[in-house]
Amino acid sequence: MRTQVGIIGAGPAGLLLAHLLHLRGIESVVLETRSREDVEGTIRAGVLEQGTVDLLTDTGVGARLHREGHQHNGIELRFDGRGHRIDFAELTGRAVTVYPQHEVLKDLIARRLADGGEIRFGATVTAVEGITTETPVIRFTDADGTSGLLRCELILGGDGSRTVTRALIPEATVRTDHFRQYPFAWFGILAEAPPSSDELIYANHANGFALISTRTPTVQRHYLQVDPSDTVEDWSDDRIWHELHTRVDGEGAEIKDGTIFAKTVLGFRSFVCEPMQYGRLFLAGDAAHTVPPTGAKGLNLAVADVYVLAQAMERYFRTGATDGLDAYTATALPRVWRAQHFSWWMTSMLHRMPDATGFDHKRQLAELDTVTRSAAGRALLAENYVGAPLY
């Protein structure tokens, strides 16, 4: 097989890059280890920045998003038993849209196949060769065990946080990995229940953080900060609802119980790979960086990465110029680090650290009070949450 861009991974980065390249007349092939059913069935939350919504809309994959997504014009920070609303519309003139990541993937897959583009599900990459030459090669094995070879000019490593492509960048001489592991996890539930709030609630409590969000009018997605060693079996339904009420209920808020039908424990870390490219290989999304979900930046950073890459690749294939490709890391990385800072800030401001003292908790409450009391503080949070424009 031969194509212009070989794309490893059918996640947000890989599928969106394939779509953007198709609109520019550039051929690509997407290789994905999982089946289509697994990709579309892996449930992930999704808070889309205004720029992400605009890009999906302008490129023809936003129709269902606008029908089924929920636009949020603010969030609520709760501490000391009271809520403090951050009004995005007033502070920035922009908003976010709650639309799960797996629904974005369904839209991109459907559009890719309707356009006649190729996605090889069940294709396991076994080797990537020649990334420092003009003719890199991806070797893979199809779902039926057949060996395949894909020749291309450029390669995207969009294969998520468990990436195999990142290791192709030599660690000793080229690659630097920046990493932070957080000393807590999120216990997430999906529940059949009425909404507890019209907008997301981020709650700081002495027992730990809680996040209240809505999936649909009848399905809710909530999270509790827990010990990273906790398991699903450690948390009965009664314990979960009791802790959610304890951490969130108060003036202007009351959690509405329901039937829990899914539970999961999510680890927390921050990670950045520098550089995000090597030879003809370019990393995007979780293959290049991961953020704590507190700032709702993961999918949006993947979108920003491939927006930059699509323009650079178009310039290369139309003119032969490599300046955009050469500058990919320098162009994308500042936004990545700003998102890392925002995600770390939100995380540190809202979570209870295991070794925290009374002083630490009081200081944390003072920080929240400073942010919510000040128009400048609210604006800083709002501007980072809705995201800078892509274009």
Secondary structure, DSSP 8 states (H G I E B T S, - for coil): -B-SEEEE--SHHHHHHHHHHHHTT--EEEEESS-HHHHHHS----EE-HHHHHHHHHTT--HHHHHH-EEESEEEEEETTEEEEEEHHHHHS--EEE--HHHHHHHHHHHHHHTT-EEEET-EEEEEE-TTSSS-EEEEE-TTS-EEEEE-SEEEE---TT-SSGGGS-TTTT-EEEEEE-S-EEEEEEEE---S-SS-EEE--TT--EEEEESSSSEEEEEEEE-TT--GGG--HHHHHHHHHHHH-BTTB-----EEEEEEEE--EEEEEESSEETTEEE-GGGTEE--GGG--HHHHHHHHHHHHHHHHHHHHHH---HHHHTHHHHHHHHHHHHHHHHHHHHHHHS--TT--HHHHHHHHHHHHHHHH-HHHHHHHHHHHH-----
